[in-house]
Amino acid sequence: WALHVSFGCTLLILGIYATISWLKNPREVVLIAIPVFVTIVGIWTLLDTYFLNKFIVSHKERLQRRQEIDNIKGTTDK
């Protein structure tokens, strides 16, 4: 998880820095597309990591509840 979050933060910081640098000295309009794309990928990576972590925690809780219910049922061997 730490690598995913750090990669997303790195992309986000790099994209924002490149966008600010471009705004200080605007040359060609086409060159702004690269920093904006990197910023969007950084945000997307962080959101993806957040929602994946949230889903995994929810799945573990449901699995634990299901196992507790199975333990309450017990075994009925005849």
Backbone as XML, in Angstrom:
<?xml version="1.0"?>
<chain id="A" units="angstrom">
  <residue number="1" name="TRP">
    <atom name="N" x="0.816" y="-1.190" z="0.000"/>
    <atom name="CA" x="0.000" y="0.000" z="0.000"/>
    <atom name="C" x="0.861" y="1.254" z="0.000"/>
  </residue>
  <residue number="2" name="ALA">
    <atom name="N" x="1.956" y="1.197" z="0.730"/>
    <atom name="CA" x="2.809" y="2.379" z="0.842"/>
    <atom name="C" x="3.396" y="2.761" z="-0.515"/>
  </residue>
  <residue number="3" name="LEU">
    <atom name="N" x="3.763" y="1.779" z="-1.312"/>
    <atom name="CA" x="4.314" y="2.080" z="-2.631"/>
    <atom name="C" x="3.262" y="2.680" z="-3.557"/>
  </residue>
  <residue number="4" name="HIS">
    <atom name="N" x="2.044" y="2.188" z="-3.495"/>
    <atom name="CA" x="0.978" y="2.743" z="-4.329"/>
    <atom name="C" x="0.682" y="4.192" z="-3.945"/>
  </residue>
  <residue number="5" name="VAL">
    <atom name="N" x="0.600" y="4.447" z="-2.657"/>
    <atom name="CA" x="0.314" y="5.802" z="-2.196"/>
    <atom name="C" x="1.474" y="6.734" z="-2.536"/>
  </residue>
  <residue number="6" name="SER">
    <atom name="N" x="2.696" y="6.280" z="-2.325"/>
    <atom name="CA" x="3.846" y="7.143" z="-2.626"/>
    <atom name="C" x="3.965" y="7.392" z="-4.130"/>
  </residue>
  <residue number="7" name="PHE">
    <atom name="N" x="3.649" y="6.409" z="-4.960"/>
    <atom name="CA" x="3.675" y="6.610" z="-6.410"/>
    <atom name="C" x="2.624" y="7.637" z="-6.821"/>
  </residue>
  <residue number="8" name="GLY">
    <atom name="N" x="1.421" y="7.524" z="-6.276"/>
    <atom name="CA" x="0.372" y="8.488" z="-6.585"/>
    <atom name="C" x="0.737" y="9.889" z="-6.126"/>
  </residue>
  <residue number="9" name="CYS">
    <atom name="N" x="1.305" y="10.001" z="-4.928"/>
    <atom name="CA" x="1.722" y="11.317" z="-4.420"/>
    <atom name="C" x="2.842" y="11.906" z="-5.266"/>
  </residue>
  <residue number="10" name="THR">
    <atom name="N" x="3.779" y="11.068" z="-5.687"/>
    <atom name="CA" x="4.869" y="11.538" z="-6.534"/>
    <atom name="C" x="4.345" y="12.066" z="-7.861"/>
  </residue>
  <residue number="11" name="LEU">
    <atom name="N" x="3.431" y="11.324" z="-8.477"/>
    <atom name="CA" x="2.850" y="11.793" z="-9.734"/>
    <atom name="C" x="2.074" y="13.090" z="-9.537"/>
  </residue>
  <residue number="12" name="LEU">
    <atom name="N" x="1.327" y="13.170" z="-8.463"/>
    <atom name="CA" x="0.540" y="14.368" z="-8.185"/>
    <atom name="C" x="1.442" y="15.587" z="-7.974"/>
  </residue>
  <residue number="13" name="ILE">
    <atom name="N" x="2.468" y="15.441" z="-7.174"/>
    <atom name="CA" x="3.388" y="16.545" z="-6.902"/>
    <atom name="C" x="4.144" y="16.944" z="-8.175"/>
  </residue>
  <residue number="14" name="LEU">
    <atom name="N" x="4.596" y="15.945" z="-8.927"/>
    <atom name="CA" x="5.311" y="16.224" z="-10.167"/>
    <atom name="C" x="4.416" y="16.940" z="-11.174"/>
  </residue>
  <residue number="15" name="GLY">
    <atom name="N" x="3.177" y="16.500" z="-11.295"/>
    <atom name="CA" x="2.246" y="17.137" z="-12.218"/>
    <atom name="C" x="1.912" y="18.560" z="-11.823"/>
  </residue>
  <residue number="16" name="ILE">
    <atom name="N" x="1.693" y="18.784" z="-10.529"/>
    <atom name="CA" x="1.380" y="20.136" z="-10.060"/>
    <atom name="C" x="2.585" y="21.060" z="-10.243"/>
  </residue>
  <residue number="17" name="TYR">
    <atom name="N" x="3.770" y="20.563" z="-9.928"/>
    <atom name="CA" x="4.976" y="21.366" z="-10.095"/>
    <atom name="C" x="5.195" y="21.726" z="-11.566"/>
  </residue>
  <residue number="18" name="ALA">
    <atom name="N" x="5.019" y="20.760" z="-12.456"/>
    <atom name="CA" x="5.205" y="21.027" z="-13.881"/>
    <atom name="C" x="4.145" y="21.999" z="-14.404"/>
  </residue>
  <residue number="19" name="THR">
    <atom name="N" x="2.932" y="21.891" z="-13.906"/>
    <atom name="CA" x="1.874" y="22.815" z="-14.319"/>
    <atom name="C" x="2.179" y="24.234" z="-13.852"/>
  </residue>
  <residue number="20" name="ILE">
    <atom name="N" x="2.624" y="24.381" z="-12.620"/>
    <atom name="CA" x="2.977" y="25.711" z="-12.099"/>
    <atom name="C" x="4.167" y="26.281" z="-12.874"/>
  </residue>
  <residue number="21" name="SER">
    <atom name="N" x="5.151" y="25.426" z="-13.178"/>
    <atom name="CA" x="6.294" y="25.891" z="-13.966"/>
    <atom name="C" x="5.854" y="26.365" z="-15.347"/>
  </residue>
  <residue number="22" name="TRP">
    <atom name="N" x="4.924" y="25.650" z="-15.940"/>
    <atom name="CA" x="4.439" y="26.049" z="-17.265"/>
    <atom name="C" x="3.664" y="27.365" z="-17.174"/>
  </residue>
  <residue number="23" name="LEU">
    <atom name="N" x="2.895" y="27.552" z="-16.107"/>
    <atom name="CA" x="2.120" y="28.777" z="-15.960"/>
    <atom name="C" x="3.014" y="30.006" z="-15.756"/>
  </residue>
  <residue number="24" name="LYS">
    <atom name="N" x="4.182" y="29.818" z="-15.152"/>
    <atom name="CA" x="5.105" y="30.932" z="-14.960"/>
    <atom name="C" x="5.733" y="31.372" z="-16.280"/>
  </residue>
  <residue number="25" name="ASN">
    <atom name="N" x="5.931" y="30.408" z="-17.186"/>
    <atom name="CA" x="6.568" y="30.707" z="-18.464"/>
    <atom name="C" x="5.830" y="29.956" z="-19.569"/>
  </residue>
  <residue number="26" name="PRO">
    <atom name="N" x="4.631" y="30.400" z="-19.936"/>
    <atom name="CA" x="3.859" y="29.664" z="-20.953"/>
    <atom name="C" x="4.489" y="29.784" z="-22.336"/>
  </residue>
  <residue number="27" name="ARG">
    <atom name="N" x="4.706" y="28.636" z="-22.942"/>
    <atom name="CA" x="5.278" y="28.612" z="-24.288"/>
    <atom name="C" x="4.206" y="28.165" z="-25.268"/>
  </residue>
  <residue number="28" name="GLU">
    <atom name="N" x="4.098" y="26.882" z="-25.419"/>
    <atom name="CA" x="3.094" y="26.339" z="-26.328"/>
    <atom name="C" x="1.953" y="25.763" z="-25.507"/>
  </residue>
  <residue number="29" name="VAL">
    <atom name="N" x="0.765" y="25.915" z="-26.019"/>
    <atom name="CA" x="-0.425" y="25.437" z="-25.309"/>
    <atom name="C" x="-0.431" y="23.910" z="-25.238"/>
  </residue>
  <residue number="30" name="VAL">
    <atom name="N" x="0.134" y="23.259" z="-26.230"/>
    <atom name="CA" x="0.129" y="21.790" z="-26.280"/>
    <atom name="C" x="0.955" y="21.195" z="-25.144"/>
  </residue>
  <residue number="31" name="LEU">
    <atom name="N" x="1.978" y="21.884" z="-24.686"/>
    <atom name="CA" x="2.863" y="21.340" z="-23.652"/>
    <atom name="C" x="2.192" y="21.232" z="-22.285"/>
  </residue>
  <residue number="32" name="ILE">
    <atom name="N" x="1.091" y="21.921" z="-22.070"/>
    <atom name="CA" x="0.403" y="21.833" z="-20.777"/>
    <atom name="C" x="-0.322" y="20.497" z="-20.628"/>
  </residue>
  <residue number="33" name="ALA">
    <atom name="N" x="-0.554" y="19.816" z="-21.733"/>
    <atom name="CA" x="-1.292" y="18.548" z="-21.688"/>
    <atom name="C" x="-0.543" y="17.486" z="-20.890"/>
  </residue>
  <residue number="34" name="ILE">
    <atom name="N" x="0.762" y="17.459" z="-20.973"/>
    <atom name="CA" x="1.546" y="16.432" z="-20.277"/>
    <atom name="C" x="1.457" y="16.591" z="-18.756"/>
  </residue>
  <residue number="35" name="PRO">
    <atom name="N" x="1.710" y="17.771" z="-18.198"/>
    <atom name="CA" x="1.570" y="17.902" z="-16.728"/>
    <atom name="C" x="0.144" y="17.674" z="-16.235"/>
  </residue>
  <residue number="36" name="VAL">
    <atom name="N" x="-0.832" y="18.109" z="-17.001"/>
    <atom name="CA" x="-2.226" y="17.887" z="-16.598"/>
    <atom name="C" x="-2.531" y="16.394" z="-16.596"/>
  </residue>
  <residue number="37" name="PHE">
    <atom name="N" x="-2.051" y="15.668" z="-17.601"/>
    <atom name="CA" x="-2.256" y="14.221" z="-17.666"/>
    <atom name="C" x="-1.590" y="13.527" z="-16.488"/>
  </residue>
  <residue number="38" name="VAL">
    <atom name="N" x="-0.365" y="13.935" z="-16.151"/>
    <atom name="CA" x="0.347" y="13.327" z="-15.018"/>
    <atom name="C" x="-0.399" y="13.609" z="-13.714"/>
  </residue>
  <residue number="39" name="THR">
    <atom name="N" x="-0.940" y="14.806" z="-13.561"/>
    <atom name="CA" x="-1.713" y="15.152" z="-12.370"/>
    <atom name="C" x="-2.968" y="14.298" z="-12.274"/>
  </residue>
  <residue number="40" name="ILE">
    <atom name="N" x="-3.667" y="14.117" z="-13.388"/>
    <atom name="CA" x="-4.881" y="13.291" z="-13.393"/>
    <atom name="C" x="-4.559" y="11.844" z="-13.068"/>
  </residue>
  <residue number="41" name="VAL">
    <atom name="N" x="-3.462" y="11.317" z="-13.607"/>
    <atom name="CA" x="-3.062" y="9.939" z="-13.296"/>
    <atom name="C" x="-2.712" y="9.807" z="-11.815"/>
  </residue>
  <residue number="42" name="GLY">
    <atom name="N" x="-2.071" y="10.812" z="-11.239"/>
    <atom name="CA" x="-1.746" y="10.783" z="-9.806"/>
    <atom name="C" x="-2.993" y="10.759" z="-8.943"/>
  </residue>
  <residue number="43" name="ILE">
    <atom name="N" x="-3.971" y="11.607" z="-9.280"/>
    <atom name="CA" x="-5.234" y="11.626" z="-8.538"/>
    <atom name="C" x="-5.959" y="10.303" z="-8.695"/>
  </residue>
  <residue number="44" name="TRP">
    <atom name="N" x="-5.978" y="9.779" z="-9.913"/>
    <atom name="CA" x="-6.660" y="8.505" z="-10.174"/>
    <atom name="C" x="-6.002" y="7.363" z="-9.392"/>
  </residue>
  <residue number="45" name="THR">
    <atom name="N" x="-4.678" y="7.348" z="-9.327"/>
    <atom name="CA" x="-3.965" y="6.308" z="-8.581"/>
    <atom name="C" x="-4.301" y="6.374" z="-7.096"/>
  </residue>
  <residue number="46" name="LEU">
    <atom name="N" x="-4.330" y="7.579" z="-6.530"/>
    <atom name="CA" x="-4.655" y="7.714" z="-5.113"/>
    <atom name="C" x="-6.100" y="7.306" z="-4.820"/>
  </residue>
  <residue number="47" name="LEU">
    <atom name="N" x="-7.029" y="7.710" z="-5.685"/>
    <atom name="CA" x="-8.428" y="7.327" z="-5.486"/>
    <atom name="C" x="-8.622" y="5.819" z="-5.641"/>
  </residue>
  <residue number="48" name="ASP">
    <atom name="N" x="-7.943" y="5.227" z="-6.614"/>
    <atom name="CA" x="-8.037" y="3.789" z="-6.826"/>
    <atom name="C" x="-7.520" y="3.028" z="-5.612"/>
  </residue>
  <residue number="49" name="THR">
    <atom name="N" x="-6.404" y="3.469" z="-5.060"/>
    <atom name="CA" x="-5.846" y="2.827" z="-3.873"/>
    <atom name="C" x="-6.789" y="2.964" z="-2.685"/>
  </residue>
  <residue number="50" name="TYR">
    <atom name="N" x="-7.392" y="4.134" z="-2.521"/>
    <atom name="CA" x="-8.323" y="4.369" z="-1.411"/>
    <atom name="C" x="-9.541" y="3.449" z="-1.516"/>
  </residue>
  <residue number="51" name="PHE">
    <atom name="N" x="-10.166" y="3.402" z="-2.702"/>
    <atom name="CA" x="-11.371" y="2.589" z="-2.845"/>
    <atom name="C" x="-11.066" y="1.098" z="-2.798"/>
  </residue>
  <residue number="52" name="LEU">
    <atom name="N" x="-9.899" y="0.679" z="-3.302"/>
    <atom name="CA" x="-9.517" y="-0.724" z="-3.212"/>
    <atom name="C" x="-9.302" y="-1.127" z="-1.757"/>
  </residue>
  <residue number="53" name="ASN">
    <atom name="N" x="-8.657" y="-0.288" z="-0.976"/>
    <atom name="CA" x="-8.447" y="-0.572" z="0.442"/>
    <atom name="C" x="-9.785" y="-0.647" z="1.172"/>
  </residue>
  <residue number="54" name="LYS">
    <atom name="N" x="-10.682" y="0.279" z="0.859"/>
    <atom name="CA" x="-12.006" y="0.286" z="1.483"/>
    <atom name="C" x="-12.774" y="-1.003" z="1.137"/>
  </residue>
  <residue number="55" name="PHE">
    <atom name="N" x="-12.672" y="-1.458" z="-0.108"/>
    <atom name="CA" x="-13.341" y="-2.684" z="-0.527"/>
    <atom name="C" x="-12.759" y="-3.909" z="0.179"/>
  </residue>
  <residue number="56" name="ILE">
    <atom name="N" x="-11.446" y="-3.963" z="0.319"/>
    <atom name="CA" x="-10.805" y="-5.111" z="0.966"/>
    <atom name="C" x="-11.204" y="-5.189" z="2.431"/>
  </residue>
  <residue number="57" name="VAL">
    <atom name="N" x="-11.246" y="-4.062" z="3.123"/>
    <atom name="CA" x="-11.659" y="-4.053" z="4.532"/>
    <atom name="C" x="-13.104" y="-4.528" z="4.648"/>
  </residue>
  <residue number="58" name="SER">
    <atom name="N" x="-13.978" y="-4.055" z="3.772"/>
    <atom name="CA" x="-15.379" y="-4.472" z="3.785"/>
    <atom name="C" x="-15.510" y="-5.968" z="3.509"/>
  </residue>
  <residue number="59" name="HIS">
    <atom name="N" x="-14.732" y="-6.462" z="2.563"/>
    <atom name="CA" x="-14.780" y="-7.890" z="2.224"/>
    <atom name="C" x="-14.310" y="-8.745" z="3.409"/>
  </residue>
  <residue number="60" name="LYS">
    <atom name="N" x="-13.260" y="-8.317" z="4.081"/>
    <atom name="CA" x="-12.771" y="-9.067" z="5.248"/>
    <atom name="C" x="-13.814" y="-9.105" z="6.356"/>
  </residue>
  <residue number="61" name="GLU">
    <atom name="N" x="-14.520" y="-7.997" z="6.579"/>
    <atom name="CA" x="-15.558" y="-7.962" z="7.610"/>
    <atom name="C" x="-16.707" y="-8.902" z="7.256"/>
  </residue>
  <residue number="62" name="ARG">
    <atom name="N" x="-17.132" y="-8.911" z="5.989"/>
    <atom name="CA" x="-18.211" y="-9.817" z="5.571"/>
    <atom name="C" x="-17.787" y="-11.270" z="5.700"/>
  </residue>
  <residue number="63" name="LEU">
    <atom name="N" x="-16.542" y="-11.575" z="5.341"/>
    <atom name="CA" x="-16.042" y="-12.937" z="5.454"/>
    <atom name="C" x="-15.994" y="-13.377" z="6.912"/>
  </residue>
  <residue number="64" name="GLN">
    <atom name="N" x="-15.585" y="-12.484" z="7.797"/>
    <atom name="CA" x="-15.535" y="-12.806" z="9.223"/>
    <atom name="C" x="-16.941" y="-13.054" z="9.768"/>
  </residue>
  <residue number="65" name="ARG">
    <atom name="N" x="-17.923" y="-12.222" z="9.375"/>
    <atom name="CA" x="-19.302" y="-12.446" z="9.818"/>
    <atom name="C" x="-19.834" y="-13.786" z="9.331"/>
  </residue>
  <residue number="66" name="ARG">
    <atom name="N" x="-19.524" y="-14.126" z="8.086"/>
    <atom name="CA" x="-19.983" y="-15.397" z="7.524"/>
    <atom name="C" x="-19.378" y="-16.574" z="8.280"/>
  </residue>
  <residue number="67" name="GLN">
    <atom name="N" x="-18.097" y="-16.470" z="8.639"/>
    <atom name="CA" x="-17.455" y="-17.544" z="9.400"/>
    <atom name="C" x="-18.044" y="-17.663" z="10.796"/>
  </residue>
  <residue number="68" name="GLU">
    <atom name="N" x="-18.392" y="-16.536" z="11.418"/>
    <atom name="CA" x="-19.017" y="-16.584" z="12.738"/>
    <atom name="C" x="-20.389" y="-17.248" z="12.663"/>
  </residue>
  <residue number="69" name="ILE">
    <atom name="N" x="-21.142" y="-16.973" z="11.617"/>
    <atom name="CA" x="-22.452" y="-17.606" z="11.441"/>
    <atom name="C" x="-22.288" y="-19.096" z="11.228"/>
  </residue>
  <residue number="70" name="ASP">
    <atom name="N" x="-21.282" y="-19.486" z="10.436"/>
    <atom name="CA" x="-21.036" y="-20.913" z="10.225"/>
    <atom name="C" x="-20.625" y="-21.597" z="11.522"/>
  </residue>
  <residue number="71" name="ASN">
    <atom name="N" x="-19.881" y="-20.917" z="12.383"/>
    <atom name="CA" x="-19.487" y="-21.492" z="13.660"/>
    <atom name="C" x="-20.681" y="-21.654" z="14.598"/>
  </residue>
  <residue number="72" name="ILE">
    <atom name="N" x="-21.651" y="-20.742" z="14.521"/>
    <atom name="CA" x="-22.859" y="-20.850" z="15.349"/>
    <atom name="C" x="-23.692" y="-22.044" z="14.919"/>
  </residue>
  <residue number="73" name="LYS">
    <atom name="N" x="-23.768" y="-22.275" z="13.614"/>
    <atom name="CA" x="-24.546" y="-23.400" z="13.104"/>
    <atom name="C" x="-24.012" y="-24.724" z="13.639"/>
  </residue>
  <residue number="74" name="GLY">
    <atom name="N" x="-22.713" y="-24.857" z="13.693"/>
    <atom name="CA" x="-22.102" y="-26.082" z="14.173"/>
    <atom name="C" x="-22.167" y="-27.160" z="13.120"/>
  </residue>
  <residue number="75" name="THR">
    <atom name="N" x="-21.742" y="-28.331" z="13.512"/>
    <atom name="CA" x="-21.771" y="-29.464" z="12.580"/>
    <atom name="C" x="-22.814" y="-30.462" z="13.061"/>
  </residue>
  <residue number="76" name="THR">
    <atom name="N" x="-23.605" y="-30.974" z="12.159"/>
    <atom name="CA" x="-24.636" y="-31.960" z="12.505"/>
    <atom name="C" x="-24.331" y="-33.230" z="11.730"/>
  </residue>
  <residue number="77" name="ASP">
    <atom name="N" x="-23.491" y="-34.056" z="12.303"/>
    <atom name="CA" x="-23.162" y="-35.361" z="11.688"/>
    <atom name="C" x="-24.058" y="-36.418" z="12.300"/>
  </residue>
  <residue number="78" name="LYS">
    <atom name="N" x="-24.699" y="-37.201" z="11.432"/>
    <atom name="CA" x="-25.555" y="-38.286" z="11.927"/>
    <atom name="C" x="-25.055" y="-39.608" z="11.440"/>
  </residue>
</chain>
